[in-house]
Amino acid sequence: MTAQHLTISADGGPTLPLDAVTETFAILGKRGKGKTSTAVVLAEELIRAGQPVIVLDTVGVWWGLRSSADGKGPGLAVTIFGGDHADVPLEDTAGRVIVEALMQLRVPAVLDLSRLSKAGMRRFAADFVEQLYRVNREPLHVIFDEADEFAPQRPQPEGRRLLGAMEDFVRRGRARGLGCTLVTQRPAVIHKDVLTQAEVLIALGMTGPRDVAAIDEWIRLNADDEQAREVKASLASLPTGTAWVWSPGWLELLERVRIRRRTTFDSSATPKVGERRIVPAAMAEVDIAKLGAQIAATVERAQETDPTRMRKRISDLEAALRTAKSAVPEPVAPEVVTVPALTESDLDRLAGLLAEADQVRARIEEAVAPLAQAVSAARGPGGAAAAVPPSRREPASRPKPPPRVREHDPDPNGAAEGLSKAERAILSVLATHDRPLTHVQLAMLSGYSSKSGGYKNALSKLRTAGLLIGGGTSMVISADGRDAIAGQYDALPAGQALVDYWLGKADKAQRAILEALLDVFPENLTHDELAAATNYSPTSGGFKNALSKLRTLELISGRGDGMHVSDTLGEAPGR
């Protein structure tokens, strides 16, 4: 680090060394007292000093970093992922991918999580924080706005993984080059094991008794009671934008300061009645192309999962297949193959080898004959047959089983002529679900074992006939296949009817698991909590098998530390 310092005060107050990038800050204050603006000022100082800063924004108010304070000029070149001002879309499954891209480029970024569901936000943040802690080794500062969302005092089951990642991050992140700022208006509900790790406390105006009392644990571990009385007595009367900066260990500092105004656009300002809201006219440029192959892959994956694009791709592949089938191959001249013939010398050699083999066989029979006679004598009458050398015995005749005749089941639905029962079932499932299915998923939904010969033969015949496209991990019905099964299946329902459909197909254990997870959606349940909610033993084979089948069908996700029902079912309209 250099001797450069960061200025956050407006009245010549204390400055922060550049080492602040790897320290932990806690910015506490009630709504409207300037906690977000204080965090923005710290971010501005770090970014202008050339340090990478990443903001996890749950509210969607940090995009203003890209414009000047009056909105007429560019601000800071900060890449925005997700939200209403996104440079790059953000998926709740892309946490690790975005970490890898940012680690290569080391650019400041805002990750706007405001459009994700609560469950999606926690999944993204857990992946992001875990991966960042695992791979980062250079100075980097992360700002967690509304930090109580990431590290609550009483986490829901699906939030425990994220809380564990946050504890690792704030406790041991400094050794990996990581610093952070925790911003919250409710210090009473942020987890104490996270809050007490802060090296610097920046306390703005607070009035709630529980929120004021929440800093007592931090004081007990970091400062003394005499200073605490002075700070806590003044918190209720602190003007907006004024804060206590308190760092007993690192800076040996306790000072009341007025935070300087932000130099970038205040996109977090509360709209006022009758006031015309300013819309920035200029934004700093960022080079999206430099974001690397990882982000491009994220965008490409989002496009590939779009149903319209997938149907067009299938249609193009089917057209190419039909063209290939209709093409007449050009005649190919027969290839002349020369087969070597045996010479007289070769024939003589073979005859010699056969003669030697006959001699060896005769010697073996002579050696075995006494043993065969001894066995025959031991058996008594009727055992003479044993004296015959084994090499001369005729094999015992066995009755041959009657030939198997394949019975064709009647077709009550009038399905296309020539399709077997298994083939009709497979095509009906693919047509009903209208999305790629894996080998195992398709077997389960069709009512067959994925290892059975009948199922595998049916798949092979459907592929050969051009009625099915794809392999073991992604199979879809072709247009010809849809025509062959037309009118013989019902489309998959939607909304509550979709939930009822899957509950109707589930057995007793599967149905109990789905109902328990639907009851708590979007929250998670651990393995043991789910077993208790369904009255099953967590170690029983029936319970484990039901979980495995529901995961295979993608109706539930997660493992022992947190399982949840699929968003498709949990967010079904009408639930």
NORQUINOR-V345565 format. One record per residue. RES is the residue in one letter. PSI is psi in radians with two decimals (999 if undefined). D_LAST is the distance of its C-alpha to the last C-alpha in Angstrom with 2 decimals. Layout:
# NORQUINOR-V345565
res=(RES/RES)
psi=(PSI/PSI)
d_last=(D_LAST/D_LAST)
This chain:
# NORQUINOR-V345565
res=(M/T/A/Q/H/L/T/I/S/A/D/G/G/P/T/L/P/L/D/A/V/T/E/T/F/A/I/L/G/K/R/G/K/G/K/T/S/T/A/V/V/L/A/E/E/L/I/R/A/G/Q/P/V/I/V/L/D/T/V/G/V/W/W/G/L/R/S/S/A/D/G/K/G/P/G/L/A/V/T/I/F/G/G/D/H/A/D/V/P/L/E/D/T/A/G/R/V/I/V/E/A/L/M/Q/L/R/V/P/A/V/L/D/L/S/R/L/S/K/A/G/M/R/R/F/A/A/D/F/V/E/Q/L/Y/R/V/N/R/E/P/L/H/V/I/F/D/E/A/D/E/F/A/P/Q/R/P/Q/P/E/G/R/R/L/L/G/A/M/E/D/F/V/R/R/G/R/A/R/G/L/G/C/T/L/V/T/Q/R/P/A/V/I/H/K/D/V/L/T/Q/A/E/V/L/I/A/L/G/M/T/G/P/R/D/V/A/A/I/D/E/W/I/R/L/N/A/D/D/E/Q/A/R/E/V/K/A/S/L/A/S/L/P/T/G/T/A/W/V/W/S/P/G/W/L/E/L/L/E/R/V/R/I/R/R/R/T/T/F/D/S/S/A/T/P/K/V/G/E/R/R/I/V/P/A/A/M/A/E/V/D/I/A/K/L/G/A/Q/I/A/A/T/V/E/R/A/Q/E/T/D/P/T/R/M/R/K/R/I/S/D/L/E/A/A/L/R/T/A/K/S/A/V/P/E/P/V/A/P/E/V/V/T/V/P/A/L/T/E/S/D/L/D/R/L/A/G/L/L/A/E/A/D/Q/V/R/A/R/I/E/E/A/V/A/P/L/A/Q/A/V/S/A/A/R/G/P/G/G/A/A/A/A/V/P/P/S/R/R/E/P/A/S/R/P/K/P/P/P/R/V/R/E/H/D/P/D/P/N/G/A/A/E/G/L/S/K/A/E/R/A/I/L/S/V/L/A/T/H/D/R/P/L/T/H/V/Q/L/A/M/L/S/G/Y/S/S/K/S/G/G/Y/K/N/A/L/S/K/L/R/T/A/G/L/L/I/G/G/G/T/S/M/V/I/S/A/D/G/R/D/A/I/A/G/Q/Y/D/A/L/P/A/G/Q/A/L/V/D/Y/W/L/G/K/A/D/K/A/Q/R/A/I/L/E/A/L/L/D/V/F/P/E/N/L/T/H/D/E/L/A/A/A/T/N/Y/S/P/T/S/G/G/F/K/N/A/L/S/K/L/R/T/L/E/L/I/S/G/R/G/D/G/M/H/V/S/D/T/L/G/E/A/P/G/R)
psi=(2.65/-3.13/0.12/2.52/2.77/2.30/2.02/-0.16/2.70/-0.12/0.65/0.40/-2.88/2.62/2.85/2.41/2.79/-0.31/-0.19/-0.37/-0.50/0.23/2.96/2.18/2.60/2.06/1.96/2.43/2.59/2.90/2.35/-0.01/-0.06/0.37/-0.74/-0.71/-0.67/-0.76/-0.65/-0.74/-0.77/-0.72/-0.76/-0.79/-0.77/-0.75/-0.75/-0.39/0.11/0.27/2.37/2.36/2.35/2.26/2.21/1.85/1.89/-0.20/-0.39/0.69/0.15/-0.02/-0.33/-0.23/-0.41/-0.18/2.83/2.97/-0.65/-0.03/0.07/-0.21/3.01/2.66/-2.18/2.54/1.39/2.19/2.33/2.13/2.14/3.05/-2.98/-0.24/0.59/2.36/-0.58/2.36/2.72/2.14/2.66/-0.11/0.06/0.25/-0.85/-0.63/-0.76/-0.64/-0.82/-0.70/-0.79/-0.52/-0.55/-0.71/-0.43/0.86/2.62/2.56/2.62/2.15/1.72/1.87/0.16/-0.39/-0.10/2.66/2.90/-0.82/-0.72/-0.70/-0.75/-0.66/-0.81/-0.87/-0.68/-0.80/-0.76/-0.89/-0.74/-0.82/-0.69/-0.77/-0.61/-0.68/-0.36/2.45/0.08/2.79/2.28/2.39/2.33/2.26/2.10/1.67/2.46/1.01/-0.36/-0.33/-0.52/-0.50/1.19/2.68/-0.66/1.48/2.57/2.85/-0.73/-0.14/-0.05/-0.63/-0.77/-0.74/-0.75/-0.70/-0.69/-0.70/-0.78/-0.74/-0.90/-0.48/-0.81/0.10/-0.52/-0.62/-0.31/0.27/0.16/2.27/2.90/2.82/2.19/2.05/2.19/2.57/-0.06/1.27/-0.36/-0.40/0.05/2.53/2.29/-0.56/-0.35/-0.83/-0.68/-0.19/-0.15/2.35/-0.50/2.22/2.14/1.82/2.05/-2.94/2.28/2.48/-0.44/2.20/-0.70/-0.62/-0.68/-0.73/-0.38/-0.38/-0.07/-0.69/-0.70/-0.73/-0.75/-0.61/-0.36/-0.42/-2.97/2.83/-0.56/-0.79/-0.65/-0.74/-0.69/-0.76/-0.90/-0.54/-0.42/-0.18/-0.70/-0.46/0.08/2.27/2.79/2.31/-0.02/2.42/2.73/2.19/2.03/2.02/1.44/-0.58/-0.98/-0.98/-0.21/0.99/2.40/1.89/2.45/2.18/2.76/2.07/2.37/2.80/2.58/2.60/-0.07/2.99/2.36/1.43/-0.05/0.03/2.44/2.21/2.44/2.57/2.26/-0.09/2.33/2.17/2.26/2.32/2.13/2.38/-0.26/2.46/2.53/2.48/2.49/2.59/1.65/-0.59/-0.48/-0.04/-0.15/3.01/-0.51/-0.78/-0.68/-0.69/-0.61/-0.80/-0.75/-0.69/-0.67/-0.66/-0.68/-0.50/-0.01/2.18/-0.67/-0.80/-0.68/-0.74/-0.69/-0.72/-0.73/-0.74/-0.74/-0.72/-0.68/-0.72/-0.72/-0.64/-0.75/-0.68/-0.72/-0.66/-0.61/-0.27/2.33/2.10/2.51/2.48/2.45/2.25/2.36/2.45/2.29/2.11/2.20/2.10/2.12/2.43/2.67/2.38/2.94/-0.68/-0.70/-0.72/-0.72/-0.70/-0.74/-0.72/-0.69/-0.74/-0.69/-0.70/-0.75/-0.70/-0.70/-0.67/-0.76/-0.75/-0.73/-0.73/-0.68/-0.73/-0.69/-0.69/-0.55/-0.46/-0.84/-0.71/-0.70/-0.69/-0.70/-0.71/-0.70/-0.74/-0.67/-0.54/-0.48/-2.81/2.48/-0.10/0.12/-0.45/-0.41/-0.31/-0.25/2.22/2.44/-0.56/-0.28/-0.18/2.56/2.46/2.49/2.41/2.42/2.43/2.35/2.39/2.63/2.58/2.46/2.29/2.07/2.14/2.23/2.18/2.51/2.65/1.58/-0.39/0.00/0.69/2.99/2.40/2.39/-0.23/2.36/3.00/-0.78/-0.72/-0.71/-0.71/-0.76/-0.83/-0.65/-0.73/-0.80/-0.70/-0.64/-0.80/-0.43/0.69/2.79/2.40/2.61/2.94/-0.81/-0.76/-0.77/-0.69/-0.81/-0.77/-0.42/-0.20/0.41/2.82/2.36/-0.22/-0.08/2.55/-0.65/-0.72/-0.80/-0.69/-0.69/-0.74/-0.79/-0.76/-0.68/-0.67/-0.80/-0.64/-0.06/0.33/-0.22/2.47/2.42/3.08/-2.70/-0.50/-0.17/1.78/2.38/2.79/2.48/3.02/-0.68/-0.66/-0.67/-0.66/-0.66/-0.49/0.15/2.32/0.01/0.22/2.80/2.42/2.62/2.33/3.13/2.95/-2.50/-0.54/-0.57/-0.74/-0.82/-0.62/-0.87/-0.64/-0.62/-0.56/-0.33/2.63/-3.04/-0.85/-0.75/-0.74/-0.70/-0.70/-0.83/-0.77/-0.67/-0.73/-0.59/-0.61/-0.55/-0.01/2.41/0.23/2.89/2.85/2.46/2.98/-0.82/-0.68/-0.69/-0.69/-0.76/-0.69/-0.42/0.05/0.61/2.70/2.32/-0.25/0.03/2.56/-0.66/-0.71/-0.78/-0.71/-0.69/-0.75/-0.78/-0.77/-0.68/-0.61/-0.74/-0.67/0.01/0.51/-0.41/2.80/2.83/2.98/-2.63/-0.63/-0.12/1.98/2.50/2.70/2.70/2.57/-0.54/-0.73/-0.79/-0.57/0.30/2.29/2.43/-0.16/999)
d_last=(55.29/57.65/58.95/56.65/54.88/51.71/52.05/49.17/51.29/52.72/55.84/57.57/55.64/55.03/54.08/52.11/53.60/51.94/51.14/48.20/46.21/45.92/45.59/42.57/41.98/39.73/39.30/38.09/37.84/35.78/34.02/36.65/39.52/39.70/38.15/36.54/39.84/41.75/39.68/40.24/43.99/44.09/42.27/44.75/47.68/46.57/45.74/49.07/50.80/49.53/46.97/43.53/40.62/36.90/34.37/30.77/29.29/25.80/26.28/27.94/31.31/33.87/34.51/37.45/39.62/40.37/42.24/45.14/44.86/45.73/43.63/46.77/47.49/45.89/44.58/44.05/43.23/39.86/37.41/33.85/30.97/27.58/26.59/27.92/31.52/31.11/34.15/32.14/28.38/26.68/24.17/22.59/24.51/27.85/29.04/31.94/32.96/33.35/35.40/37.78/38.38/39.00/41.33/43.47/43.75/43.65/42.42/40.57/36.89/33.84/30.51/28.01/24.65/23.13/20.88/19.38/16.25/17.34/17.02/18.78/21.44/22.27/22.57/24.83/26.88/27.47/28.75/30.79/32.43/33.24/34.79/36.68/38.15/39.14/40.95/42.26/45.93/47.04/46.58/43.10/41.27/37.48/36.03/32.72/31.60/29.38/30.53/28.63/25.47/27.44/29.29/27.66/29.64/26.77/24.66/21.27/21.65/20.71/23.20/26.17/27.31/27.43/29.33/31.79/32.40/33.05/35.49/37.43/37.48/38.97/41.21/42.81/41.89/45.23/47.11/45.08/45.76/42.46/42.27/39.37/38.57/35.85/34.82/32.90/32.95/31.84/34.40/33.43/30.12/31.48/32.58/36.26/37.23/36.33/37.70/41.01/41.80/42.34/46.00/45.91/44.19/43.88/42.99/42.40/41.92/39.79/39.71/37.09/39.04/36.53/36.51/40.32/40.61/38.40/41.33/43.59/42.62/43.50/46.75/47.65/47.50/48.93/51.07/53.11/52.49/55.10/53.41/50.04/51.31/52.49/49.21/46.88/49.12/48.81/45.11/44.14/46.87/46.58/46.47/43.77/44.74/47.04/46.35/48.03/48.55/49.14/50.17/52.49/52.78/52.56/54.06/55.60/54.42/53.18/53.45/51.88/51.35/50.11/47.73/48.90/46.96/44.83/46.50/43.34/41.00/38.97/35.49/34.04/35.93/34.04/34.35/36.72/36.86/39.40/40.02/39.85/37.79/39.90/38.64/40.67/43.05/43.91/42.12/43.80/43.86/42.41/43.35/40.15/42.30/43.48/40.07/40.95/39.72/36.76/35.01/36.02/34.42/31.15/31.18/32.29/29.50/26.90/28.71/29.05/25.32/24.81/24.04/26.65/29.32/28.65/29.02/32.21/33.58/33.06/34.75/37.65/38.11/38.17/40.77/42.86/42.71/43.87/46.67/47.79/47.89/49.94/52.43/55.80/57.11/60.65/63.25/64.10/67.64/67.92/68.56/71.81/71.41/74.56/74.64/77.39/79.91/81.50/85.11/87.95/87.78/84.08/84.83/87.68/85.48/82.77/85.43/86.69/83.26/82.75/86.15/85.27/82.01/84.01/86.35/83.51/81.99/85.39/85.84/82.41/83.32/86.65/84.98/82.40/84.89/86.36/82.93/81.94/85.19/84.54/81.07/82.59/85.30/82.82/80.87/84.00/84.55/81.94/81.05/83.38/80.56/79.59/82.86/81.64/80.33/76.58/76.99/78.81/76.42/74.51/70.77/69.71/68.39/64.79/63.28/60.94/57.47/56.84/55.14/51.32/50.19/46.66/44.98/42.70/39.78/39.63/37.08/35.27/33.17/36.19/35.23/37.73/41.13/42.13/38.73/38.49/35.60/34.53/34.90/32.77/29.99/30.09/30.10/27.22/24.99/26.11/25.63/22.11/20.85/22.97/23.42/26.14/25.96/28.31/30.91/29.15/25.61/27.18/29.19/26.36/24.20/27.42/28.32/31.45/32.96/33.31/36.92/37.99/40.78/39.26/36.10/38.24/40.65/37.94/36.67/40.27/41.00/37.94/38.94/42.55/41.58/39.53/36.29/34.54/34.85/34.63/35.37/33.91/31.44/30.21/30.54/29.46/30.52/33.34/33.85/36.42/34.04/31.40/34.26/35.38/32.06/31.19/29.68/29.27/25.56/22.16/20.06/16.99/13.86/11.09/7.37/5.76/9.54/10.34/8.61/10.49/13.46/13.99/13.58/16.12/18.46/18.48/21.24/21.08/21.38/19.02/16.25/16.98/16.88/13.52/11.95/14.00/13.08/9.27/10.12/12.22/10.68/12.41/15.26/17.50/19.29/22.91/24.30/25.70/22.70/20.52/23.38/23.62/19.93/20.31/23.88/25.55/28.62/27.98/31.12/30.53/30.79/27.90/25.49/26.98/26.96/23.27/22.57/25.01/23.54/19.94/21.55/23.66/20.74/19.21/15.98/16.95/19.46/22.04/24.78/26.16/25.86/22.16/19.51/15.94/13.34/13.63/12.12/11.33/8.87/7.81/7.40/6.02/5.65/3.80/0.00)
